[in-house]
Each structure stands twice: as C-alpha cells, then as structure tokens.
Amino acid sequence: MSIGSKLVMRFSVGLILVAALVFVPAGTWRYWQGWVYLALFFVPGVTLSLYLYRRDPQLIERRLQSKEKIRDQRLLLRVLKPVFVVAFLLAVVSQAVFLGGLLLAFWVMKVNRYASRTIQVEAGQTVISSGPYAVVRHPMYSGSILMWISTPLALGSYVALPAFAVLIPLYVLRLLNEEKVFRQELPGYLEYCARTRFLLVPRVW
C-alpha cells in the first residue's frame, strides 16, 4: 500500500473512531462542541498532512509507523491506549488550547523531519535546535499534552479531566525514555541538552 493510501486510510478510520467516541456518548448529532472538535482535529490535520506529503513524504511515512521497537515504549503504550479511550469517552474540550497544541505539534513536524511516531535514531539523523526546539527539548509532547488536557474542558465534561490528567505521567515516562535513547545514540544531543535546559515546560521543567 502506498504512503498516500495509508494516509487516507489512517484519516478515514480516525474520523470514524473519533466521531463515534464524541457522538455516541452524547446520544445526539446536535452537539456543536463535538462538530467543532472534529473540525479542529481533522481540517488542520488533513491540510498540513497533504502539505507535508508533497514536501517530505518520508516524514509522513515515519508518522504512519506504529510498531514500537523499544520494549519500555511498548509497555507504556499498552497502558496509554486504554487510558486514552476511557478518557475520550468522558471528555469535552478547551477549543483554543487544543488548537494551540495541535499547531505546536505540526510546527514540530515542519522543523523536524525526523519526528517519527516511534522512538528511534536513524542513520544520518541530526539534532534539531530551531523553532520550538530552541525553547524545550520535547515540544511534540508539550503540544500533545496541551491537546489532551484541554479536551475535557473544551467538550464541557469536567469529570473527564482527572482521566486525561493520567496521560501526563505516562507522557513524562515516555519522554524520559526518549531522553535516555537520544543521549546514548544521537550525536550532538548532549551539547544540545547543555544549551536547552527545559524538557517540556519553559522555565519549569
């Protein structure tokens, strides 16, 4: 299957699943917050993915990878996926923060063509220190956490907030494992760490 076909399949399946997770618990299609959420989730995603597909199809191919090679990452994902599904079923979103997190994630992919979904160091990979990487070492996680922690607030379900909050320590564990891999395998990463102190939140951590 070509990269383009995989991309269409991923978005099609994703749209169906997310729509089901949003509208089935609501019990109605008359749920404007849900439609806004879907628009924020997929319209920028499809647009920017098409842009990246034409500009750098290898980056899209990396983002389509889903099988983790590192054992610790596989174990974390086994916990993260069901927690994510449970949290989504309860959720309701903070639209502006969610969109900001999504745009941050796409900014990361624009400046870092090695931004794979899986944790790995490729031959010839270099350290990226521009754009959001000049502020924190793991801006993709920053954007993702903004998206998921704002989801219950934007959709209007405060009871879902604790469930989504569980995702934060799981992302932190994944981030720390990625740090370990990069420090050992990515040339120049230690020097980058010395220049960019904060991992996730500017001036905090």
C-alpha positions in Angstrom: 0.0 0.0 0.0 1.4 3.4 -1.0 2.1 6.2 1.6 -0.9 8.2 0.2 -3.3 5.3 0.6 -2.1 4.6 4.1 -2.6 8.3 4.9 -6.2 8.3 3.5 -6.9 5.0 5.5 -5.5 6.5 8.7 -7.6 9.6 8.5 -10.7 7.8 7.4 -10.5 5.2 10.3 -9.5 8.0 12.7 -12.5 10.2 11.7 -15.0 7.3 12.2 -13.5 6.3 15.6 -13.3 9.9 16.9 -16.8 10.7 15.7 -18.1 7.6 17.5 -16.2 8.5 20.7 -17.7 12.0 20.6 -21.3 11.5 19.4 -22.2 8.0 20.8 -21.8 9.1 24.4 -23.6 12.3 23.7 -26.5 10.4 22.2 -27.2 13.0 19.6 -25.8 14.6 16.5 -26.9 18.0 17.8 -23.7 18.6 19.7 -22.0 21.7 18.3 -18.9 21.3 20.6 -18.4 17.8 19.0 -18.5 19.2 15.5 -16.1 22.0 16.4 -13.8 19.4 17.9 -13.9 17.2 14.8 -13.2 20.3 12.6 -10.2 21.3 14.7 -8.9 17.8 14.8 -9.2 16.9 11.1 -9.3 20.0 9.0 -5.8 21.3 10.0 -4.6 17.7 10.2 -5.6 16.8 6.7 -4.4 20.2 5.3 -1.0 20.0 6.9 -0.6 16.3 6.2 -1.2 17.0 2.5 1.4 19.8 2.6 3.9 17.6 4.3 3.1 14.6 2.0 4.1 16.8 -1.0 7.1 18.4 0.7 8.5 15.4 2.6 6.7 12.1 2.1 9.4 10.3 4.2 8.3 12.3 7.2 4.7 11.2 6.6 5.9 7.6 6.3 7.6 7.9 9.7 4.4 9.4 11.3 2.5 6.4 9.9 4.7 3.9 11.8 3.0 2.5 14.9 5.1 -0.5 16.0 7.5 0.4 18.8 10.9 -1.3 18.7 11.8 -0.5 22.3 10.3 -2.7 25.0 9.7 0.1 27.5 7.8 2.1 24.9 5.6 -0.9 24.1 4.7 -1.4 27.7 3.8 2.3 28.1 1.6 2.3 25.1 -0.3 -0.7 26.4 -1.3 1.5 29.4 -1.7 4.7 27.4 -4.1 3.5 24.8 -6.9 2.2 27.0 -6.5 5.2 29.3 -6.8 7.4 26.3 -10.0 5.7 25.1 -11.6 5.8 28.6 -10.7 9.5 28.9 -12.1 10.3 25.5 -15.4 8.7 26.3 -15.8 11.1 29.2 -14.4 14.2 27.5 -15.4 17.7 26.5 -12.5 20.2 25.1 -10.9 23.6 25.5 -11.0 24.7 21.9 -8.4 27.4 21.8 -5.8 25.5 23.9 -6.5 22.3 21.9 -5.9 24.1 18.6 -2.7 25.7 20.0 -1.4 22.2 21.0 -2.2 20.8 17.6 -0.5 23.7 15.8 2.6 23.2 18.0 2.7 19.5 17.1 2.6 20.4 13.4 5.3 23.1 13.9 7.5 20.4 15.3 6.9 18.3 12.2 7.7 21.2 10.0 11.1 21.9 11.5 12.0 18.3 12.3 11.7 15.8 9.5 12.9 13.0 11.9 9.8 13.4 14.1 8.8 9.8 14.0 5.9 8.4 15.9 8.2 5.7 17.3 11.4 6.3 19.4 14.4 5.7 17.1 17.6 7.3 15.9 18.1 7.0 12.1 21.4 6.9 10.2 22.5 10.5 9.5 19.9 12.0 11.9 21.0 15.4 13.4 19.9 17.4 16.4 17.2 20.0 15.7 17.6 23.1 17.8 15.5 25.6 15.9 11.8 26.6 16.2 10.1 25.1 19.3 13.2 23.1 20.0 15.0 26.3 20.9 12.6 26.5 23.9 12.1 22.9 25.1 13.7 19.7 24.1 10.4 17.8 23.6 7.9 20.2 22.1 5.9 17.4 20.5 5.0 16.2 23.9 4.2 19.7 25.1 1.7 20.1 22.2 0.2 16.7 22.8 -0.3 17.3 26.5 -2.0 20.7 25.7 -4.3 19.0 23.3 -5.4 16.1 25.6 -5.6 18.0 28.9 -7.8 20.7 27.2 -10.1 18.1 25.6 -12.5 17.6 28.6 -12.7 21.4 29.2 -13.5 22.2 25.6 -16.1 19.5 25.3 -17.6 20.5 28.6 -17.1 17.4 30.8 -15.1 18.3 34.0 -15.5 14.8 35.2 -13.2 13.7 32.4 -10.3 16.0 33.5 -8.8 13.5 36.0 -8.9 10.7 33.4 -7.0 12.9 30.9 -4.6 14.0 33.6 -3.5 10.4 34.0 -2.0 10.7 30.5 0.6 13.3 31.7 2.8 11.0 33.8 2.6 8.4 31.0 3.9 11.0 28.5 6.6 12.0 31.0 7.8 8.4 31.3 7.9 8.1 27.5 9.8 11.4 27.3 12.4 10.3 29.9 12.9 7.0 28.0 13.4 9.0 24.8 15.9 11.2 26.5 17.9 8.1 27.5 17.9 6.8 23.9 18.9 10.1 22.4 21.7 10.7 24.9 23.2 7.4 24.1 22.6 7.2 20.3 22.1 10.7 18.8 25.4 12.6 18.1 25.4 16.1 19.5 22.4 15.6 21.8 24.4 16.1 25.0 25.6 19.5 23.7 22.1 20.4 22.8 20.9 19.5 26.3 23.5 21.9 27.8 22.1 24.7 25.6 18.4 23.9 26.1 17.7 23.1 29.7 14.0 22.6 29.8 12.4 19.3 28.6 8.6 20.1 28.5 7.5 23.4 30.0 9.6 26.6 29.5 11.2 27.8 32.8 9.6 25.0 34.7 10.9 21.6 33.7 
